[in-house]
Amino acid sequence: MSHLVWYLHRLRAMSGQEMLWRSGRLRQRLLPRRTTWESVRAGLFGRQEPDWEALVQDFREGADRPVLLDRKRAELLAAAHPREVAEVVAAAERVLAGEVRYFGYPPVGIGTTVDWNHDPLTGTRWPSANSDRIDHRTATSDPKWIWELNRLQHLPWLAQAWLFTGDNRFADTAFDHLDSWIEQQPPGAGIAWRGAFECGIRAISVAVALQGLRDAPGLTAERYARIVTLLGESARRCWADRSLFSSANNHLIGELSGLAVVSILLPELPSARRWERDALAGLVEHADRQILPDGAGAEQAIAYQLFTVELLALVYTLMAVRGDPPERLGAVVSRSARYLALLVGDNDPPPRYGDDDGGFALRLGPEEIRTPREHLGIAAAVTAEPSAARAGVDTMASRWLRAALGSACVASPDAPGSGYAPDGGLVVLRCGGRRVTMDVGPLGYLSIAAHGHADALAVTLAVDGADLIGDPGTASYYGHPDWRAAHRSTRAHATVTVDDMAQSVVGGPFLWSAHAVVRVRAVDLARGVVDAEHDGYHRLADPVTHRRWLVAPPDAHEIVIVDALSGTGFHAAQVSWPLPPILDVRPVEGGHVVSREGERVLSVCSAATVVCAPNQVRGDTDSDLGWWSERLESREPSWLIGARCCGTAPFVIATVLCPGDGEPVHAVGVTRAGPEIRVRWRDGATPRGLLIDTRFDGAVRFSTPDP
């Protein structure tokens, strides 16, 4: 896709008001900006230089501000959790050795004297030009990697390691990194200043780490002045350049959170009180938009929900420690936790829908990715939500927050059952150790839906804590554009692709120019029935509506998925079932038998009212199908099984899933006579059947088919 085409698609996603706002912002960027630290400091404090000796002394004493990282808490944590503390210290030792690893890329050495604009993976050195004029979208190097380095999220590891051990090597390295960063990255120059979002996330890590180092011998008044100037300029940009209109997603939360954290921890900044007021008002407003009333994330991406809520949890914690907790932010954290606890249950694998870049709001522990259960441990520490306490696990992050708040939480005694989140559009059907989900939600958030995938009506299946049918993950953002295109596509997900086209129209790597809209007809949790349809294929020359019934009753072993394609004309429909890499596949008549380490765990059998043939693909480098991604910029081969059905619409496809090691289902058949769809199959020697009356929403019942 050419750069010009992307700009055209992006313009179409904007309102007239947004176009006017962006044009005004562009004009502002053409005006002279402060480009030296001296001019920035003068802009923050005026002509009268503050008494930095007095200010750094107040900072050391924690005067007029909440404290998160401190020596007393560190001593308590080290005594109570020696293994976890040792892991943090080991992560800090790797930083001292100059070793970092980001995303799925291999570890690399950045040396003990860091060049903050150098990407050792590709040998690329990013220019020290005006950050507004650096186009990261057309670069030969992955901008995510260099941004991750410049977020300075390793500094809290160094600060904690110093608190835990008293070894000045950790504090000295943290200060050396800050000194060299400030020297190499003058305000507004280089990729590190490209966007207010990066300013906000970096400011959080620097401010929290600096507080942990406030007693270190290396924190002189002169050094404190330089770091406060960096944080003040970062905060100013977080507000002045914040993401609005169609870009007001998790980026805006990151910017406002960065602004809030700096304002709360550095009240000596002249604008701190106004910045905190504005940041809190914006966070309350947009948190309610981005975390929906049922607790689901509006971006339709689990990882970004975790990231967004942890930013809110940090701001809530700091204000609560200060004595004025923002209750509306706490309510957002709680309702998000209840939703996530419903999804993960007591033993279910993490949900994986939507984009996932592995981003952290604040890295206090050494873990390389944030899991939903770790996130729920943080939520339980912050809000004492019982469902979060039941499903969550503790990390260094949750332990620091709990220590600061002095909180305790009693876990809910009730195991989660089935549930439906109507705002986010996810149905969870549970029976024993089985969890089935169906996505009946929107593509994503706002007009660009940046982090959503074209997975309307996708179904997942997990049994006894392990995925059998899941989501293949994100794979890439910038490093491998072909991977990104494939993993966002409908074909890669557990739904139906019509005429080899995605349900929604891609406008760019983080932009959808047309969105499939889902209509939910019925959700019956007691009977285990979901009935929904989407209009993504109305744009075809011969329009098609895809309607799907999921039938997973709690008293039935089999799961039946029926897909009806209504319309006219000849069409090809592909039903897909992505499997995790650990699973193997054996084709059989009408479908596939799926095994794990030689043991049968699932049988999949399909039939249609038109010509239908099973198919499978694994690790294909031409189509980029048949891959599974656990981390950004990495993937491994996995089976993508299903069936391709071709004929004149309307037609019906039926798939029967039978988890377990029993006899696989077979002899699946489907017929349609007027408004009635009949599905039949055999479970061993036993005939089974299902009857759907399409005239009525959710009109499904099991039946005994004729011999």
C-alpha positions as CSV (number, residue, x, y, z in Angstrom):
1,M,0.0,0.0,0.0
2,S,1.5,3.3,-1.1
3,H,2.0,6.2,1.4
4,L,-0.5,8.3,-0.6
5,V,-3.2,5.7,-0.4
6,W,-2.7,5.4,3.4
7,Y,-3.1,9.1,3.8
8,L,-6.3,9.0,1.8
9,H,-7.7,6.2,3.9
10,R,-6.7,8.0,7.1
11,L,-8.4,11.2,6.0
12,R,-11.6,9.3,5.3
13,A,-11.5,8.1,8.9
14,M,-11.5,11.7,10.2
15,S,-14.4,14.0,10.9
16,G,-14.3,17.6,9.6
17,Q,-13.6,18.8,13.1
18,E,-10.6,16.5,13.4
19,M,-9.3,17.7,10.0
20,L,-9.4,21.3,11.2
21,W,-7.8,20.4,14.5
22,R,-4.9,18.5,12.7
23,S,-4.3,21.3,10.3
24,G,-4.0,23.7,13.2
25,R,-1.7,21.4,15.0
26,L,0.5,21.1,11.8
27,R,0.7,24.9,11.7
28,Q,1.8,24.9,15.3
29,R,4.6,22.4,14.6
30,L,6.0,24.7,11.9
31,L,6.5,27.4,14.6
32,P,9.9,27.5,16.4
33,R,10.1,25.2,19.4
34,R,12.4,25.0,22.4
35,T,15.3,22.8,21.3
36,T,17.7,23.2,24.2
37,W,17.4,22.0,27.8
38,E,18.3,25.6,28.9
39,S,15.3,27.0,27.0
40,V,13.1,24.2,28.3
41,R,14.0,24.9,31.9
42,A,13.4,28.6,31.4
43,G,10.0,27.9,29.9
44,L,9.1,25.6,32.9
45,F,10.4,27.8,35.7
46,G,10.8,31.3,34.3
47,R,13.8,33.5,34.7
48,Q,14.3,32.8,38.4
49,E,16.3,29.6,38.9
50,P,14.8,27.5,41.7
51,D,16.7,26.5,44.8
52,W,17.6,23.0,43.6
53,E,19.4,22.1,46.8
54,A,16.2,22.7,48.7
55,L,14.0,20.9,46.1
56,V,16.2,17.8,46.0
57,Q,16.1,17.7,49.8
58,D,12.3,17.8,49.7
59,F,12.3,15.1,47.1
60,R,14.6,12.9,49.3
61,E,12.2,13.3,52.2
62,G,9.1,12.6,50.2
63,A,7.7,15.9,51.2
64,D,4.2,16.8,49.8
65,R,4.1,13.7,47.5
66,P,3.2,10.0,47.7
67,V,6.1,7.5,47.7
68,L,6.0,4.1,45.9
69,L,9.5,2.7,45.9
70,D,11.3,3.1,49.2
71,R,13.9,1.3,51.3
72,K,11.6,0.2,54.1
73,R,9.2,-1.5,51.7
74,A,12.1,-3.0,49.8
75,E,13.4,-4.6,53.0
76,L,10.0,-6.1,53.8
77,L,9.7,-7.4,50.2
78,A,13.2,-8.9,50.2
79,A,12.5,-10.7,53.4
80,A,9.1,-12.1,52.3
81,H,9.9,-12.8,48.6
82,P,13.6,-13.6,48.2
83,R,13.2,-15.5,45.0
84,E,11.2,-12.8,43.2
85,V,13.7,-10.1,44.5
86,A,16.6,-12.2,43.2
87,E,14.9,-12.3,39.7
88,V,14.6,-8.5,39.7
89,V,18.3,-8.1,40.7
90,A,19.3,-10.6,37.9
91,A,17.4,-8.5,35.4
92,A,19.2,-5.4,36.6
93,E,22.6,-7.3,36.3
94,R,21.8,-8.0,32.7
95,V,21.2,-4.2,32.2
96,L,24.6,-3.6,33.8
97,A,26.1,-6.0,31.3
98,G,24.5,-4.1,28.4
99,E,22.1,-6.8,27.4
100,V,18.5,-6.1,26.5
101,R,15.7,-8.1,24.8
102,Y,12.5,-6.6,23.4
103,F,9.5,-8.5,21.9
104,G,10.3,-11.7,20.1
105,Y,13.6,-10.4,18.8
106,P,16.8,-12.0,20.2
107,P,18.8,-10.5,23.0
108,V,21.4,-7.9,21.9
109,G,24.2,-6.0,23.5
110,I,23.8,-2.2,23.7
111,G,27.1,-1.8,25.6
112,T,27.8,0.0,28.8
113,T,28.0,3.3,27.0
114,V,24.6,3.4,25.2
115,D,23.9,5.0,21.9
116,W,20.2,5.7,22.3
117,N,19.6,6.1,18.6
118,H,21.3,2.9,17.4
119,D,19.4,-0.3,16.6
120,P,22.0,-3.1,16.9
121,L,19.6,-5.6,15.3
122,T,19.8,-4.0,11.9
123,G,22.8,-1.7,12.4
124,T,20.5,1.3,11.8
125,R,21.2,4.6,13.5
126,W,18.0,6.8,13.7
127,P,18.6,10.4,12.8
128,S,18.8,13.2,15.4
129,A,16.5,15.3,13.2
130,N,13.3,17.1,14.2
131,S,11.1,14.3,15.6
132,D,8.0,15.7,13.8
133,R,9.8,15.1,10.5
134,I,10.9,11.5,11.1
135,D,8.5,9.1,9.3
136,H,8.7,5.9,11.2
137,R,6.2,4.2,8.9
138,T,8.7,4.1,6.0
139,A,11.9,3.3,7.9
140,T,14.0,0.2,7.2
141,S,14.4,-0.5,10.9
142,D,11.6,-1.4,13.3
143,P,10.6,1.7,15.2
144,K,9.0,-0.4,18.0
145,W,12.5,-1.6,19.0
146,I,14.1,1.8,19.3
147,W,11.1,3.2,21.1
148,E,11.2,0.3,23.6
149,L,14.8,1.1,24.3
150,N,14.1,4.8,24.8
151,R,11.1,4.1,27.1
152,L,13.8,3.5,29.8
153,Q,11.7,0.9,31.4
154,H,14.8,-0.8,32.8
155,L,15.4,2.1,35.2
156,P,12.9,0.8,37.8
157,W,14.8,-2.5,37.8
158,L,18.0,-0.7,38.6
159,A,16.3,1.4,41.3
160,Q,14.8,-1.7,42.9
161,A,18.1,-3.6,42.7
162,W,19.8,-0.7,44.5
163,L,17.1,-0.6,47.2
164,F,17.3,-4.4,47.6
165,T,21.1,-4.7,47.7
166,G,22.6,-1.3,48.5
167,D,25.0,-1.9,45.6
168,N,25.9,1.5,44.1
169,R,26.6,0.0,40.7
170,F,22.9,-0.1,40.0
171,A,22.2,3.5,41.0
172,D,25.3,4.7,39.2
173,T,24.3,2.9,36.0
174,A,20.8,4.4,36.2
175,F,22.2,7.9,36.6
176,D,24.7,7.3,33.8
177,H,21.9,6.2,31.5
178,L,19.8,9.2,32.4
179,D,22.8,11.6,31.9
180,S,23.6,10.1,28.5
181,W,20.0,10.0,27.4
182,I,19.5,13.7,28.2
183,E,22.8,14.6,26.4
184,Q,21.9,12.6,23.2
185,Q,18.2,13.4,23.0
186,P,17.7,17.1,23.1
187,P,14.0,18.1,23.3
188,G,12.2,17.5,20.1
189,A,15.1,15.8,18.3
190,G,15.2,12.1,17.3
191,I,12.8,9.2,17.2
192,A,12.5,9.1,21.0
193,W,10.4,12.3,21.0
194,R,8.2,11.1,18.1
195,G,4.8,11.5,19.7
196,A,3.5,12.4,23.1
197,F,2.7,8.7,23.9
198,E,6.4,7.9,24.1
199,C,7.0,10.9,26.3
200,G,4.3,9.7,28.7
201,I,5.4,6.1,29.0
202,R,9.0,7.1,29.4
203,A,8.2,9.8,32.0
204,I,6.4,7.2,34.2
205,S,9.5,5.0,34.4
206,V,11.9,7.8,34.9
207,A,9.8,9.4,37.7
208,V,9.1,6.2,39.6
209,A,12.8,5.1,39.3
210,L,14.0,8.5,40.4
211,Q,12.0,8.2,43.5
212,G,13.5,4.9,44.3
213,L,17.0,6.4,43.9
214,R,16.3,9.5,46.0
215,D,18.7,8.5,48.7
216,A,21.5,7.4,46.3
217,P,24.7,9.4,46.6
218,G,24.7,10.2,42.9
219,L,21.5,12.2,43.1
220,T,23.1,15.7,43.2
221,A,21.1,18.9,43.0
222,E,22.5,19.5,39.5
223,R,21.5,16.1,38.3
224,Y,18.1,16.4,39.9
225,A,17.5,19.7,38.0
226,R,18.3,18.0,34.7
227,I,16.0,15.1,35.3
228,V,13.2,17.3,36.5
229,T,13.6,19.4,33.4
230,L,13.3,16.3,31.3
231,L,10.2,15.2,33.1
232,G,8.6,18.7,32.9
233,E,9.2,18.9,29.2
234,S,7.8,15.4,28.8
235,A,4.7,16.3,30.8
236,R,4.2,19.5,28.8
237,R,4.3,17.5,25.5
238,C,1.9,14.9,26.9
239,W,-0.7,17.6,27.2
240,A,0.1,19.8,24.2
241,D,0.5,16.9,21.7
242,R,-2.1,14.5,23.2
243,S,-4.0,12.1,21.0
244,L,-7.5,13.2,20.2
245,F,-10.5,12.3,18.0
246,S,-9.9,9.1,16.0
247,S,-6.5,8.6,17.8
248,A,-7.8,8.9,21.3
249,N,-7.3,5.3,22.3
250,N,-4.7,3.8,24.7
251,H,-2.2,6.4,23.5
252,L,-4.3,9.1,25.1
253,I,-4.5,7.2,28.4
254,G,-0.7,6.8,28.3
255,E,-0.2,10.5,27.7
256,L,-2.6,11.6,30.4
257,S,-1.1,9.0,32.8
258,G,2.4,10.3,32.2
259,L,1.2,13.8,32.8
260,A,-0.5,12.8,36.0
261,V,2.4,10.8,37.4
262,V,4.9,13.6,36.8
263,S,2.5,16.1,38.4
264,I,1.9,14.0,41.4
265,L,5.5,13.0,42.1
266,L,7.0,16.5,41.3
267,P,4.6,19.1,42.8
268,E,7.4,21.6,42.6
269,L,6.8,22.0,38.9
270,P,5.0,25.3,38.5
271,S,2.3,23.8,36.3
272,A,1.9,20.6,38.4
273,R,-1.5,21.5,39.9
274,R,-3.1,22.5,36.6
275,W,-1.5,19.5,34.8
276,E,-2.8,17.1,37.5
277,R,-6.3,18.6,37.3
278,D,-6.5,18.3,33.5
279,A,-4.9,14.9,33.4
280,L,-7.4,13.5,36.0
281,A,-10.4,15.0,34.2
282,G,-9.2,13.5,30.9
283,L,-8.5,10.1,32.5
284,V,-11.9,9.8,34.1
285,E,-13.7,10.8,30.9
286,H,-11.7,8.5,28.6
287,A,-11.4,5.6,31.0
288,D,-15.2,5.3,31.0
289,R,-15.1,5.3,27.2
290,Q,-12.3,2.8,26.8
291,I,-13.4,0.4,29.5
292,L,-17.0,-0.3,28.7
293,P,-19.9,-0.7,31.2
294,D,-19.5,-4.5,31.2
295,G,-15.8,-4.2,31.8
296,A,-14.6,-5.1,28.3
297,G,-12.0,-3.0,26.5
298,A,-13.4,-0.9,23.7
299,E,-10.3,-1.5,21.6
300,Q,-11.2,-5.2,21.3
301,A,-7.7,-6.2,22.3
302,I,-7.0,-7.9,25.6
303,A,-3.4,-6.8,25.8
304,Y,-4.3,-3.1,25.4
305,Q,-7.0,-3.5,28.1
306,L,-4.4,-4.7,30.5
307,F,-2.0,-1.9,29.5
308,T,-4.7,0.8,29.8
309,V,-6.0,-0.4,33.1
310,E,-2.5,-0.7,34.7
311,L,-1.9,3.0,33.7
312,L,-5.1,3.9,35.5
313,A,-4.2,1.7,38.5
314,L,-0.9,3.4,38.9
315,V,-2.5,6.9,38.9
316,Y,-5.1,5.6,41.3
317,T,-2.5,4.2,43.7
318,L,-0.4,7.3,43.8
319,M,-3.4,9.5,44.6
320,A,-4.7,7.0,47.2
321,V,-1.3,6.9,49.0
322,R,-1.5,10.7,49.0
323,G,-5.0,10.4,50.6
324,D,-7.4,11.4,47.8
325,P,-8.2,8.3,45.8
326,P,-10.0,9.0,42.5
327,E,-13.0,6.7,43.0
328,R,-14.1,6.7,39.4
329,L,-10.8,5.4,38.3
330,G,-11.0,2.7,40.9
331,A,-14.4,1.7,39.6
332,V,-13.0,1.3,36.1
333,V,-10.2,-1.0,37.4
334,S,-12.8,-3.1,39.3
335,R,-15.2,-3.6,36.4
336,S,-12.4,-4.4,34.1
337,A,-11.2,-7.0,36.6
338,R,-14.6,-8.6,36.8
339,Y,-14.7,-9.0,33.1
340,L,-11.2,-10.5,32.8
341,A,-11.9,-12.8,35.7
342,L,-14.9,-14.1,33.8
343,L,-12.7,-14.9,30.8
344,V,-9.9,-16.7,32.6
345,G,-12.0,-18.5,35.2
346,D,-10.1,-20.7,37.6
347,N,-8.0,-22.6,35.1
348,D,-8.6,-21.3,31.6
349,P,-5.8,-20.1,29.3
350,P,-5.5,-16.4,28.6
351,P,-7.8,-14.8,26.0
352,R,-5.8,-13.6,23.0
353,Y,-8.1,-11.6,20.8
354,G,-6.9,-8.3,19.1
355,D,-3.4,-6.8,18.9
356,D,-0.8,-7.5,21.5
357,D,2.6,-5.7,21.5
358,G,3.6,-6.9,25.0
359,G,3.7,-3.4,26.3
360,F,4.0,-2.5,30.0
361,A,2.7,0.6,31.8
362,L,5.5,0.2,34.4
363,R,8.0,-2.6,34.6
364,L,8.6,-3.5,38.2
365,G,9.0,-7.2,37.7
366,P,11.3,-9.1,35.3
367,E,8.5,-10.9,33.4
368,E,8.7,-10.4,29.6
369,I,5.0,-10.4,29.0
370,R,2.0,-9.4,31.1
371,T,-0.6,-12.1,31.5
372,P,-4.2,-11.5,32.5
373,R,-3.7,-13.3,35.8
374,E,-0.7,-11.2,36.7
375,H,-2.8,-8.1,35.8
376,L,-5.6,-9.4,38.0
377,G,-3.1,-9.6,40.9
378,I,-2.4,-5.9,40.4
379,A,-6.2,-5.1,40.2
380,A,-6.7,-7.0,43.5
381,A,-4.0,-5.1,45.2
382,V,-5.4,-1.8,44.1
383,T,-9.1,-2.2,44.4
384,A,-9.6,-5.4,46.6
385,E,-11.9,-6.8,43.9
386,P,-12.8,-10.4,45.1
387,S,-13.0,-11.9,41.6
388,A,-9.6,-10.5,40.8
389,A,-8.2,-11.9,44.0
390,R,-9.5,-15.4,43.1
391,A,-8.1,-15.4,39.6
392,G,-5.0,-13.2,40.0
393,V,-1.4,-14.1,40.8
394,D,1.1,-11.8,42.5
395,T,4.1,-10.2,40.9
396,M,6.6,-7.6,42.1
397,A,4.2,-4.9,40.7
398,S,1.2,-6.1,42.7
399,R,3.4,-6.5,45.8
400,W,4.8,-2.9,45.6
401,L,1.3,-1.5,45.1
402,R,-0.1,-3.5,48.0
403,A,2.7,-2.4,50.2
404,A,2.2,1.2,49.4
405,L,-1.6,1.0,49.9
406,G,-1.6,-1.3,52.8
407,S,-4.4,-3.2,51.1
408,A,-5.8,-6.7,51.6
409,C,-8.3,-8.6,49.6
410,V,-10.5,-11.6,50.2
411,A,-10.9,-13.9,47.2
412,S,-14.4,-14.6,45.9
413,P,-15.6,-18.1,46.9
414,D,-17.6,-18.4,43.7
415,A,-16.1,-20.0,40.6
416,P,-17.1,-18.1,37.4
417,G,-19.6,-19.7,35.2
418,S,-21.0,-18.7,31.8
419,G,-21.4,-15.0,31.0
420,Y,-22.1,-12.4,28.3
421,A,-20.6,-9.0,28.0
422,P,-23.0,-7.2,25.7
423,D,-21.0,-4.0,25.3
424,G,-17.7,-5.6,24.5
425,G,-19.5,-8.4,22.6
426,L,-18.1,-11.6,24.0
427,V,-20.0,-14.7,25.1
428,V,-18.4,-17.3,27.5
429,L,-20.0,-20.7,27.8
430,R,-18.6,-23.0,30.5
431,C,-19.2,-26.6,31.4
432,G,-16.9,-28.3,33.8
433,G,-13.4,-27.8,32.4
434,R,-14.6,-26.6,29.0
435,R,-14.7,-23.0,28.0
436,V,-16.2,-21.9,24.7
437,T,-16.2,-18.2,23.6
438,M,-17.8,-16.4,20.7
439,D,-16.9,-12.9,19.5
440,V,-20.1,-10.9,18.8
441,G,-18.5,-7.5,19.3
442,P,-17.4,-4.6,17.1
443,L,-14.2,-4.6,15.1
444,G,-12.4,-2.1,17.4
445,Y,-12.5,1.4,18.9
446,L,-13.2,4.7,17.1
447,S,-13.2,5.1,13.3
448,I,-9.7,3.5,12.8
449,A,-10.2,0.4,15.0
450,A,-6.4,0.4,15.1
451,H,-5.9,-2.8,17.2
452,G,-8.9,-4.9,16.3
453,H,-8.7,-8.0,14.1
454,A,-11.3,-9.1,11.4
455,D,-12.6,-11.9,13.6
456,A,-16.3,-11.3,13.9
457,L,-18.2,-14.4,15.1
458,A,-14.9,-16.2,15.9
459,V,-15.2,-19.2,18.3
460,T,-12.5,-20.5,20.6
461,L,-12.4,-23.7,22.6
462,A,-10.3,-24.6,25.7
463,V,-10.5,-27.7,27.7
464,D,-8.8,-28.4,31.1
465,G,-6.8,-25.2,30.9
466,A,-5.4,-25.6,27.4
467,D,-6.5,-24.0,24.1
468,L,-7.7,-26.4,21.4
469,I,-9.0,-23.7,19.1
470,G,-7.7,-20.3,19.7
471,D,-6.5,-17.0,18.3
472,P,-3.2,-17.1,16.4
473,G,-1.9,-13.8,17.9
474,T,-0.4,-10.6,16.4
475,A,2.9,-11.7,14.9
476,S,4.2,-8.3,13.9
477,Y,3.6,-4.5,13.7
478,Y,6.4,-3.1,11.6
479,G,9.1,-5.8,11.3
480,H,7.2,-8.1,9.0
481,P,4.3,-6.4,7.2
482,D,3.1,-9.6,5.5
483,W,2.9,-11.3,8.9
484,R,0.8,-8.4,10.2
485,A,-1.6,-8.6,7.2
486,A,-2.1,-12.3,7.6
487,H,-2.7,-12.3,11.4
488,R,-5.3,-9.5,11.3
489,S,-7.2,-11.2,8.5
490,T,-10.4,-13.2,8.8
491,R,-8.8,-16.2,7.2
492,A,-6.5,-16.6,10.2
493,H,-9.3,-16.7,12.7
494,A,-12.0,-19.2,13.8
495,T,-14.7,-17.8,11.6
496,V,-15.8,-17.8,7.9
497,T,-14.1,-16.1,5.0
498,V,-16.1,-15.4,1.9
499,D,-14.5,-15.2,-1.5
500,D,-11.1,-15.0,0.1
501,M,-11.8,-11.5,1.4
502,A,-11.6,-10.2,5.0
503,Q,-14.8,-9.2,6.7
504,S,-13.5,-5.6,7.1
505,V,-11.4,-3.5,4.8
506,V,-7.8,-2.8,5.6
507,G,-6.8,0.9,5.2
508,G,-3.3,0.5,6.7
509,P,-1.4,-1.4,9.4
510,F,-3.4,0.3,12.2
511,L,-6.4,1.4,10.2
512,W,-9.6,-0.3,9.0
513,S,-11.5,1.7,6.4
514,A,-14.7,-0.3,6.5
515,H,-16.0,-2.2,9.6
516,A,-18.1,-5.3,9.7
517,V,-21.0,-4.7,12.0
518,V,-22.4,-7.6,14.2
519,R,-26.0,-8.0,15.0
520,V,-26.7,-10.2,18.0
521,R,-30.0,-12.1,17.6
522,A,-29.9,-14.2,20.8
523,V,-27.7,-15.3,23.7
524,D,-29.0,-18.0,25.9
525,L,-26.4,-18.9,28.6
526,A,-28.5,-21.6,30.2
527,R,-29.0,-23.5,27.0
528,G,-25.6,-22.6,25.6
529,V,-26.9,-21.0,22.4
530,V,-25.6,-17.9,20.6
531,D,-27.1,-16.6,17.4
532,A,-25.5,-13.6,15.6
533,E,-24.7,-12.3,12.1
534,H,-22.5,-9.6,10.5
535,D,-22.7,-7.5,7.4
536,G,-19.0,-7.5,6.4
537,Y,-19.8,-9.1,3.0
538,H,-22.6,-6.8,2.0
539,R,-19.9,-4.9,-0.1
540,L,-19.6,-7.9,-2.5
541,A,-21.1,-7.6,-6.0
542,D,-23.5,-10.3,-4.8
543,P,-23.9,-9.3,-1.1
544,V,-23.8,-12.0,1.6
545,T,-24.9,-12.0,5.2
546,H,-23.0,-14.4,7.5
547,R,-25.1,-15.8,10.3
548,R,-23.6,-18.2,12.9
549,W,-25.2,-20.3,15.5
550,L,-23.0,-21.6,18.3
551,V,-24.6,-24.5,20.2
552,A,-22.7,-25.7,23.3
553,P,-25.3,-26.9,25.9
554,P,-23.9,-27.7,29.3
555,D,-25.3,-31.2,29.1
556,A,-24.0,-32.1,25.7
557,H,-20.5,-33.3,24.8
558,E,-20.4,-32.0,21.2
559,I,-20.3,-28.4,20.2
560,V,-22.1,-27.5,17.0
561,I,-21.4,-24.5,14.8
562,V,-23.8,-23.7,12.0
563,D,-22.9,-21.0,9.4
564,A,-25.6,-19.8,7.0
565,L,-24.6,-17.6,4.1
566,S,-27.6,-15.8,2.7
567,G,-27.7,-13.9,-0.6
568,T,-27.3,-14.7,-4.2
569,G,-24.6,-15.6,-6.7
570,F,-21.7,-18.1,-6.6
571,H,-19.4,-17.9,-3.6
572,A,-16.5,-19.7,-1.9
573,A,-16.6,-19.9,1.8
574,Q,-13.7,-21.0,4.1
575,V,-14.4,-22.0,7.6
576,S,-11.2,-22.0,9.7
577,W,-10.0,-23.4,13.0
578,P,-6.6,-22.2,14.2
579,L,-4.8,-24.7,16.5
580,P,-1.9,-24.1,19.0
581,P,1.5,-25.3,17.9
582,I,1.6,-28.2,20.3
583,L,-1.3,-29.9,18.6
584,D,-1.0,-32.2,15.6
585,V,-3.5,-33.1,13.0
586,R,-4.6,-36.2,11.0
587,P,-7.0,-35.7,8.1
588,V,-10.0,-38.0,8.1
589,E,-13.1,-38.3,6.0
590,G,-15.1,-35.0,6.4
591,G,-12.6,-33.4,8.8
592,H,-9.7,-33.8,11.1
593,V,-8.6,-35.6,14.3
594,V,-6.5,-33.4,16.6
595,S,-3.9,-34.8,19.0
596,R,-1.5,-33.7,21.7
597,E,1.6,-35.7,22.1
598,G,-0.1,-38.7,20.5
599,E,-3.3,-38.5,22.6
600,R,-6.5,-37.5,20.8
601,V,-8.0,-34.3,22.2
602,L,-10.5,-33.1,19.5
603,S,-12.3,-34.2,16.4
604,V,-13.6,-31.7,13.9
605,C,-16.0,-32.7,11.2
606,S,-17.8,-30.4,8.6
607,A,-20.5,-30.7,6.0
608,A,-22.4,-28.2,3.8
609,T,-25.3,-28.0,1.5
610,V,-22.9,-27.3,-1.4
611,V,-19.6,-28.9,-2.4
612,C,-17.3,-29.0,0.7
613,A,-13.8,-30.3,1.2
614,P,-11.6,-30.3,4.4
615,N,-8.2,-28.6,4.2
616,Q,-5.3,-27.7,6.3
617,V,-2.2,-25.6,6.2
618,R,0.9,-25.3,8.5
619,G,3.7,-22.8,8.4
620,D,3.1,-21.6,4.8
621,T,5.5,-18.8,3.9
622,D,3.7,-17.8,0.7
623,S,0.3,-17.1,2.3
624,D,1.7,-16.6,5.9
625,L,-1.1,-18.8,7.1
626,G,-0.6,-21.6,9.6
627,W,1.4,-19.7,12.1
628,W,1.0,-18.9,15.9
629,S,2.5,-15.9,17.6
630,E,3.1,-15.7,21.4
631,R,5.2,-12.5,21.1
632,L,5.5,-9.6,18.7
633,E,7.9,-10.2,15.9
634,S,8.0,-14.0,16.4
635,R,5.9,-16.9,15.2
636,E,6.0,-20.7,15.0
637,P,4.2,-23.1,12.7
638,S,0.8,-24.4,13.7
639,W,-2.1,-26.1,12.0
640,L,-4.9,-24.0,10.5
641,I,-7.6,-26.5,9.7
642,G,-11.1,-26.1,8.2
643,A,-13.1,-26.7,5.1
644,R,-13.7,-24.9,1.8
645,C,-17.2,-24.8,0.5
646,C,-18.3,-23.5,-2.9
647,G,-21.7,-23.0,-4.4
648,T,-24.6,-20.7,-5.1
649,A,-26.0,-18.8,-2.1
650,P,-27.8,-19.3,0.1
651,F,-26.0,-22.3,1.6
652,V,-25.2,-23.7,5.0
653,I,-22.0,-25.1,6.6
654,A,-22.2,-27.2,9.7
655,T,-19.2,-28.2,11.9
656,V,-19.3,-30.5,14.9
657,L,-16.5,-30.3,17.5
658,C,-16.0,-33.2,19.8
659,P,-13.4,-32.6,22.5
660,G,-11.8,-35.6,24.3
661,D,-10.2,-38.9,23.4
662,G,-13.4,-40.8,22.6
663,E,-14.5,-41.9,19.2
664,P,-14.4,-39.0,16.7
665,V,-17.7,-37.7,15.4
666,H,-18.4,-38.7,11.8
667,A,-21.1,-38.9,9.1
668,V,-21.9,-35.2,9.6
669,G,-24.6,-33.9,7.2
670,V,-26.7,-30.8,6.9
671,T,-29.8,-29.9,4.9
672,R,-32.0,-26.9,4.5
673,A,-35.7,-27.0,3.7
674,G,-37.3,-23.6,3.7
675,P,-36.6,-21.9,7.1
676,E,-35.4,-25.1,8.7
677,I,-31.8,-26.3,9.0
678,R,-31.2,-29.9,10.1
679,V,-27.7,-31.1,11.2
680,R,-27.0,-34.8,11.8
681,W,-23.9,-36.7,12.9
682,R,-22.9,-39.8,14.7
683,D,-21.0,-40.0,18.0
684,G,-19.6,-43.5,17.6
685,A,-22.7,-45.6,16.8
686,T,-25.2,-43.1,18.3
687,P,-27.1,-40.8,15.9
688,R,-27.4,-37.1,16.9
689,G,-29.3,-34.2,15.4
690,L,-30.0,-30.5,15.6
691,L,-32.9,-28.5,14.3
692,I,-32.7,-24.7,13.7
693,D,-35.7,-22.6,12.7
694,T,-34.1,-19.5,11.0
695,R,-37.3,-17.5,11.3
696,F,-36.8,-17.1,15.1
697,D,-33.8,-15.8,17.0
698,G,-32.0,-18.6,18.9
699,A,-34.6,-21.2,17.9
700,V,-32.4,-24.3,18.3
701,R,-33.1,-27.7,19.7
702,F,-31.5,-31.1,19.7
703,S,-33.4,-33.9,17.9
704,T,-33.1,-37.5,17.0
705,P,-32.5,-37.8,13.3
706,D,-34.1,-40.5,11.2
707,P,-32.0,-43.6,10.8
